[in-house]
């Protein structure tokens, strides 16, 4: 009976590990989906931008000023770690499209990992239930 108890304990630890991993991957998936939605909105918004467009200029997260865009030929883009690079309008659109595609690929990969973890978790839960029922009855 001791062997079944060890096996059951091992399965329960594995299930807990998979649950934590699933939670991490689901959080990452949600963050990527939000980023992809933001990129999509940016791409849609770019199509409406031209010189003399009225825009909101962010001053802080909660303060915006109304302004007129005088030069829509390029934009400053955060390329990471608050480092900005000037990109021409066409380059900006291409970058957003490429980023959106890359994020879409990452979303697909994470979705596959989540599915495999769910399948593995179900398999382990089934094994743990079998071990528990055998352990409780003393049957091997």
ZADO-1210 file (C-alpha; in nm, 4 decimals, padded with zeros to 6 digits):
<atoms>
<atom x="00.0000" y="00.0000" z="00.0000" code="UNK" pos="1"/>
<atom x="00.2925" y="00.2347" z="00.0578" code="UNK" pos="2"/>
<atom x="00.3866" y="00.2308" z="-00.3110" code="UNK" pos="3"/>
<atom x="00.0385" y="00.3515" z="-00.4100" code="UNK" pos="4"/>
<atom x="00.0623" y="00.6371" z="-00.1583" code="UNK" pos="5"/>
<atom x="00.3966" y="00.7488" z="-00.3050" code="UNK" pos="6"/>
<atom x="00.2618" y="00.7259" z="-00.6597" code="UNK" pos="7"/>
<atom x="-00.0515" y="00.9183" z="-00.5626" code="UNK" pos="8"/>
<atom x="00.1561" y="01.1900" z="-00.3977" code="UNK" pos="9"/>
<atom x="00.3786" y="01.2102" z="-00.7043" code="UNK" pos="10"/>
<atom x="00.0764" y="01.2486" z="-00.9369" code="UNK" pos="11"/>
<atom x="-00.0745" y="01.5192" z="-00.7157" code="UNK" pos="12"/>
<atom x="00.2523" y="01.7168" z="-00.7220" code="UNK" pos="13"/>
<atom x="00.2670" y="01.6826" z="-01.1007" code="UNK" pos="14"/>
<atom x="-00.0937" y="01.8022" z="-01.1295" code="UNK" pos="15"/>
<atom x="-00.0179" y="02.1053" z="-00.9130" code="UNK" pos="16"/>
<atom x="00.2884" y="02.1857" z="-01.1266" code="UNK" pos="17"/>
<atom x="00.0812" y="02.1641" z="-01.4448" code="UNK" pos="18"/>
<atom x="-00.1866" y="02.3892" z="-01.2944" code="UNK" pos="19"/>
<atom x="00.0743" y="02.6554" z="-01.2162" code="UNK" pos="20"/>
<atom x="00.2220" y="02.6243" z="-01.5645" code="UNK" pos="21"/>
<atom x="-00.1241" y="02.6516" z="-01.7202" code="UNK" pos="22"/>
<atom x="-00.1948" y="02.9647" z="-01.5196" code="UNK" pos="23"/>
<atom x="00.1335" y="03.1220" z="-01.6352" code="UNK" pos="24"/>
<atom x="00.0694" y="03.0353" z="-01.9997" code="UNK" pos="25"/>
<atom x="-00.2893" y="03.1580" z="-01.9854" code="UNK" pos="26"/>
<atom x="-00.1707" y="03.4895" z="-01.8376" code="UNK" pos="27"/>
<atom x="00.0911" y="03.5193" z="-02.1134" code="UNK" pos="28"/>
<atom x="-00.1718" y="03.4361" z="-02.3758" code="UNK" pos="29"/>
<atom x="-00.4051" y="03.7056" z="-02.2408" code="UNK" pos="30"/>
<atom x="-00.1250" y="03.9636" z="-02.2422" code="UNK" pos="31"/>
<atom x="-00.0317" y="03.8767" z="-02.6010" code="UNK" pos="32"/>
<atom x="-00.3939" y="03.8973" z="-02.7124" code="UNK" pos="33"/>
<atom x="-00.4241" y="04.2436" z="-02.5559" code="UNK" pos="34"/>
<atom x="-00.1046" y="04.3526" z="-02.7310" code="UNK" pos="35"/>
<atom x="-00.2304" y="04.2170" z="-03.0614" code="UNK" pos="36"/>
<atom x="-00.5590" y="04.4063" z="-03.0202" code="UNK" pos="37"/>
<atom x="-00.3647" y="04.7248" z="-02.9470" code="UNK" pos="38"/>
<atom x="-00.1541" y="04.6735" z="-03.2601" code="UNK" pos="39"/>
<atom x="-00.4681" y="04.6160" z="-03.4665" code="UNK" pos="40"/>
<atom x="-00.6211" y="04.9401" z="-03.3369" code="UNK" pos="41"/>
<atom x="-00.2975" y="05.1223" z="-03.4154" code="UNK" pos="42"/>
<atom x="-00.2968" y="04.9890" z="-03.7710" code="UNK" pos="43"/>
<atom x="-00.6577" y="05.0954" z="-03.8227" code="UNK" pos="44"/>
<atom x="-00.5802" y="05.4380" z="-03.6785" code="UNK" pos="45"/>
<atom x="-00.2793" y="05.4818" z="-03.9061" code="UNK" pos="46"/>
<atom x="-00.5002" y="05.4597" z="-04.2122" code="UNK" pos="47"/>
<atom x="-00.6854" y="05.7740" z="-04.0991" code="UNK" pos="48"/>
<atom x="-00.3754" y="05.9811" z="-04.0205" code="UNK" pos="49"/>
<atom x="-00.2631" y="06.2522" z="-04.2562" code="UNK" pos="50"/>
<atom x="-00.1195" y="06.6006" z="-04.2240" code="UNK" pos="51"/>
<atom x="-00.3568" y="06.8437" z="-04.0535" code="UNK" pos="52"/>
<atom x="-00.5282" y="06.5597" z="-03.8645" code="UNK" pos="53"/>
<atom x="-00.6609" y="06.6533" z="-03.5222" code="UNK" pos="54"/>
<atom x="-00.5128" y="06.4209" z="-03.2606" code="UNK" pos="55"/>
<atom x="-00.4844" y="06.3770" z="-02.8861" code="UNK" pos="56"/>
<atom x="-00.1323" y="06.4202" z="-02.7532" code="UNK" pos="57"/>
<atom x="-00.0565" y="06.2232" z="-02.4358" code="UNK" pos="58"/>
<atom x="00.1116" y="06.4270" z="-02.1639" code="UNK" pos="59"/>
<atom x="00.0766" y="06.1634" z="-01.8909" code="UNK" pos="60"/>
<atom x="-00.1354" y="05.8488" z="-01.8594" code="UNK" pos="61"/>
<atom x="-00.4337" y="06.0618" z="-01.7505" code="UNK" pos="62"/>
<atom x="-00.3760" y="06.3902" z="-01.9340" code="UNK" pos="63"/>
<atom x="-00.4104" y="06.4563" z="-02.3080" code="UNK" pos="64"/>
<atom x="-00.3933" y="06.7727" z="-02.5137" code="UNK" pos="65"/>
<atom x="-00.5739" y="06.8311" z="-02.8391" code="UNK" pos="66"/>
<atom x="-00.3417" y="06.9116" z="-03.1288" code="UNK" pos="67"/>
<atom x="-00.2958" y="06.9242" z="-03.5034" code="UNK" pos="68"/>
<atom x="-00.0523" y="06.6841" z="-03.6705" code="UNK" pos="69"/>
<atom x="00.1696" y="06.8877" z="-03.9006" code="UNK" pos="70"/>
<atom x="00.4050" y="06.6116" z="-04.0209" code="UNK" pos="71"/>
<atom x="00.2697" y="06.2586" z="-04.0663" code="UNK" pos="72"/>
<atom x="00.5657" y="06.1390" z="-04.2703" code="UNK" pos="73"/>
<atom x="00.7387" y="05.9721" z="-03.9729" code="UNK" pos="74"/>
<atom x="00.6936" y="05.8838" z="-03.6066" code="UNK" pos="75"/>
<atom x="00.9061" y="05.8103" z="-03.3023" code="UNK" pos="76"/>
<atom x="00.8621" y="05.4466" z="-03.1987" code="UNK" pos="77"/>
<atom x="00.9607" y="05.2843" z="-02.8712" code="UNK" pos="78"/>
<atom x="01.1813" y="04.9935" z="-02.9801" code="UNK" pos="79"/>
<atom x="01.2301" y="04.8669" z="-02.6246" code="UNK" pos="80"/>
<atom x="01.3657" y="04.9876" z="-02.2909" code="UNK" pos="81"/>
<atom x="01.2280" y="05.3354" z="-02.3657" code="UNK" pos="82"/>
<atom x="01.4633" y="05.3736" z="-02.6606" code="UNK" pos="83"/>
<atom x="01.2950" y="05.5541" z="-02.9486" code="UNK" pos="84"/>
<atom x="01.3683" y="05.5364" z="-03.3185" code="UNK" pos="85"/>
<atom x="01.2314" y="05.7581" z="-03.5917" code="UNK" pos="86"/>
<atom x="01.0508" y="05.5516" z="-03.8551" code="UNK" pos="87"/>
<atom x="00.8983" y="05.6691" z="-04.1805" code="UNK" pos="88"/>
<atom x="00.5218" y="05.6208" z="-04.2063" code="UNK" pos="89"/>
<atom x="00.5532" y="05.3185" z="-04.4384" code="UNK" pos="90"/>
<atom x="00.8149" y="05.1642" z="-04.2080" code="UNK" pos="91"/>
<atom x="00.5889" y="05.2154" z="-03.9090" code="UNK" pos="92"/>
<atom x="00.3000" y="05.0376" z="-04.0788" code="UNK" pos="93"/>
<atom x="00.5282" y="04.7495" z="-04.1846" code="UNK" pos="94"/>
<atom x="00.6687" y="04.7196" z="-03.8328" code="UNK" pos="95"/>
<atom x="00.3207" y="04.7048" z="-03.6786" code="UNK" pos="96"/>
<atom x="00.2108" y="04.4414" z="-03.9315" code="UNK" pos="97"/>
<atom x="00.5241" y="04.2321" z="-03.8660" code="UNK" pos="98"/>
<atom x="00.4815" y="04.2645" z="-03.4887" code="UNK" pos="99"/>
<atom x="00.1164" y="04.1605" z="-03.5200" code="UNK" pos="100"/>
<atom x="00.2119" y="03.8550" z="-03.7277" code="UNK" pos="101"/>
<atom x="00.4845" y="03.7559" z="-03.4802" code="UNK" pos="102"/>
<atom x="00.2479" y="03.7934" z="-03.1863" code="UNK" pos="103"/>
<atom x="-00.0129" y="03.5861" z="-03.3731" code="UNK" pos="104"/>
<atom x="00.2462" y="03.3098" z="-03.4161" code="UNK" pos="105"/>
<atom x="00.3344" y="03.3278" z="-03.0458" code="UNK" pos="106"/>
<atom x="-00.0347" y="03.3086" z="-02.9545" code="UNK" pos="107"/>
<atom x="-00.0730" y="02.9953" z="-03.1678" code="UNK" pos="108"/>
<atom x="00.2324" y="02.8331" z="-03.0057" code="UNK" pos="109"/>
<atom x="00.1121" y="02.9125" z="-02.6553" code="UNK" pos="110"/>
<atom x="-00.2357" y="02.7813" z="-02.7381" code="UNK" pos="111"/>
<atom x="-00.0767" y="02.4494" z="-02.8434" code="UNK" pos="112"/>
<atom x="00.1245" y="02.4348" z="-02.5208" code="UNK" pos="113"/>
<atom x="-00.1888" y="02.5060" z="-02.3172" code="UNK" pos="114"/>
<atom x="-00.3745" y="02.2276" z="-02.4963" code="UNK" pos="115"/>
<atom x="-00.0914" y="01.9796" z="-02.4297" code="UNK" pos="116"/>
<atom x="-00.0747" y="02.0807" z="-02.0635" code="UNK" pos="117"/>
<atom x="-00.4514" y="02.0391" z="-02.0297" code="UNK" pos="118"/>
<atom x="-00.4313" y="01.6930" z="-02.1862" code="UNK" pos="119"/>
<atom x="-00.1404" y="01.5976" z="-01.9598" code="UNK" pos="120"/>
<atom x="-00.3273" y="01.7329" z="-01.6575" code="UNK" pos="121"/>
<atom x="-00.6372" y="01.5305" z="-01.7464" code="UNK" pos="122"/>
<atom x="-00.4272" y="01.2172" z="-01.7888" code="UNK" pos="123"/>
<atom x="-00.2578" y="01.2710" z="-01.4515" code="UNK" pos="124"/>
<atom x="-00.5898" y="01.3433" z="-01.2787" code="UNK" pos="125"/>
<atom x="-00.7289" y="01.0192" z="-01.4207" code="UNK" pos="126"/>
<atom x="-00.4224" y="00.8276" z="-01.2962" code="UNK" pos="127"/>
<atom x="-00.4472" y="00.9946" z="-00.9552" code="UNK" pos="128"/>
<atom x="-00.8165" y="00.9046" z="-00.9299" code="UNK" pos="129"/>
<atom x="-00.7367" y="00.5433" z="-01.0194" code="UNK" pos="130"/>
<atom x="-00.4553" y="00.5303" z="-00.7632" code="UNK" pos="131"/>
<atom x="-00.6782" y="00.6870" z="-00.5000" code="UNK" pos="132"/>
<atom x="-00.9603" y="00.4422" z="-00.5599" code="UNK" pos="133"/>
<atom x="-00.7169" y="00.1483" z="-00.5516" code="UNK" pos="134"/>
<atom x="-00.5407" y="00.2869" z="-00.2452" code="UNK" pos="135"/>
<atom x="-00.8699" y="00.3363" z="-00.0626" code="UNK" pos="136"/>
<atom x="-00.9875" y="-00.0184" z="-00.1351" code="UNK" pos="137"/>
<atom x="-00.6481" y="-00.1825" z="-00.0945" code="UNK" pos="138"/>
<atom x="-00.6740" y="-00.3236" z="-00.4517" code="UNK" pos="139"/>
<atom x="-00.3709" y="-00.3115" z="-00.6796" code="UNK" pos="140"/>
</atoms>
